[in-house]
């Protein structure tokens, strides 16, 4: 007989792309109200790997990540993606700018062995997880380091991101032991 196991908790991380620091700060405040206490906030880095978001978010986009303190069930990722999409639309009306999308809010999960991102877009490496949402394993954690795939976004290949994700992963491992 097969025994089904409940998945271990995962750390909810939220990637932000913002038109300026105010947009990032406003998003972090809204995320805290929606998802709970933030335990880690990354540095702010320039997002220069692509011009894909320039028309919506501006020419000098900033990147930041936050992680939510309390682990979540990985099965909630599709629902969380819908929540962040609604939050993003709400903030577009609140942040004072002429840009249609002053902040981009993308959730993901850090588990002990991987980083998974949610997406509304289909592609060969993405798996449908319900509610019109797909997920992809963007990075794996193996032998003490993050490893990429051919499809891993260029910015997710950076050491500064990996250092932040490792801090979040280490906290998760500690939380799962307790």
N, C-alpha and C positions, 0 to 999 in steps of 0.2 A: 504494500500500500504506500502511496506517495504521501509525504508529509509536506504540507505547505508551510513556509516560514514567513513571518512578518518581516518586512525589510527593516534594516537598521535606519536610524535617523540620518538625515543629510543636512548640511549647512546650506541655507538659502543665501546665495550671493546675488547681488543685483548690479549689473553693469550700467553705468550712466554715460551718455554722451551729451554734453551740454554746450550751449552757445557761449556761456560765460560762467564765472564762478557763482554768481547769484542763482542761475538756473540749477546748478548742481546742488547748492545749499538748500534751495527750495524743494528739490526732489528728495534729498536726504531727510528733511523734516517730514515730508508727506509719507515717505516710506516707513519712517519710525512710527508714525501714527497708525499706519495700515498694518504693518507686519510685526511690530514690536521692537524692543531695544536692539540697537546696533552694537555689535561688539568690536568690529574692526572697520575702519574707513581707510582706504588707500590714499596715497599721495594723489595729486592731480597731475596728469601727463597730457602732453599735446597728442591729439589724434590725427596723424598725418599719413596713415597707410593707404587711404583711399579718399576720393572726392565724392563718394556715393551719397553722403548725407548733406553735402554743402548747400543744396537748394532749400532744404528743409531746416537745417540746424546752423547754417552759417559757414564762413570760410575758416575760422579759427576755433575748431571744435576741441573741447577738453574732455578727457576720459577720467573716470573715477569708479571705484568699486566699493560697495558696502557689503557687510555680512551681518545676518541677523543672528542674535545670540542663541535663541532656542532652536535646536534642530527640528526639522519638519519631516513628515513622511514623503518619500520621493513620489508617491502616487498623486500628490497634490500639484505637481508641476504645471499641468495643463490649466488648472483653475487659477493658479498664481499668475500665469502668463496673461490670462484674461483680465485679472485684477490690475496688473501693471499696465496693460494697454488702456484700460479705463482711466487709471491714474495719470498716464501720460497725456491723454486727451484733456482731462480736467486741468492739468498744469499748463497746457498750451494756452488756455484762456486766462490763467492767473499771472503768468510770467510776462512782464512788460517788455515786449519786443515785437518787431514786424515779421518775425520768422514764424512759419506755420507749425514748426515742431522744435521749440527751443530746447527740449530735453527728450532724449530717447532712453527708455527704461526697459532693460532686458534681464529677465531672471534666469538663473541657472542654479545648479546644485553641485556642491562639492561632497563627494563620498570619499571614503578612505582610498579608493583606487582610481577615481576618475573625476572629471569635471564635465557636467552635462549642461548644455544650453537648450532652451526652448526656442522654437521658431514657428512663425505662421507660414513660412515658405517651405515647399517640398523640394527635395533633391535626393539623389541616389543614396546618400549616406544617412539620411534622416528617417526616423521611424515614427509613424503615426501613433500618438498616445491618447487620442480622444479629444473631443471638444474642438475639433479643427486645428489642433496643435501637433507639432512634431518635435522630436528631441534628437539631439546628436551628442555623442561623446566627442568632445572637442579636444580634451587632453586626457592622458592616463598617467597615473602616478606609479612608477616602477623603479625599484632599486634606489629609492631616495631622491628621485627627480621626476619632474614633469616631462612627458614625451608628447610630441605632436604627431599629427597625421598629415597626409598630402593636402587634405581639405581644411586643415586648421587655419582660421583667420590669421593674417599676418601679424596683427597686433597681439594676438594670444600666444605668439611665439617668443615674446620678449621676457627677458630675465626679471625685470621689475614686476611684471604680472605674476610670474611663477613664484617669486619671493612672497608676494601678497597671498597667493593661493595656498602656499605652504603654511603660512601662519594660520590661515583659516582651517586647513586640513589638520594641523597639529592640535588645534583647539577641539575640533570634532572628535579626533581619536581620544583625547582626554575626556570629553563629555561622554563618549560611548563606554568608557571604562568605569565611570562613576555610577 
